[in-house]
Amino acid sequence: MSVISFEKDRSVNGRSVRAGGAEQASSGFAGRILARAKRYLELSRAERELDQLDDRLLADIGLNRGDIRRMVWGTEAQR
């Protein structure tokens, strides 16, 4: 029967090994996914808010309806 150890550090073949490496990698991956999702939501909100402005207000800030998507999201390559 195997025994699973939940120590932070352990020794394998005389070398010190840090436990939790896979957990740290997955949290890094999850962190990147969460950051991208947050950024997407922020940009979506900005686009929606600009879309709700009337044409005169958009002209005051130097935009027209056709510019909103490009100004929020950038070029397709940057998306």
C-alpha angles and dihedrals in degrees: 000000000000124000118212116213123206097196120140094226130022140166123247118182090343094307125110113243124192113223121220098046093134091047091052091049093050092048088052090051092045090048091054091048091049091048091051092047090049091049091049091051091048093051092045090053092049091050092048092049093049090047089058093057118097121245094258093056091046089052089051090060093042100257138113128199092266092056098055099084094044094046094049101039101024121216120336090256091059094051 
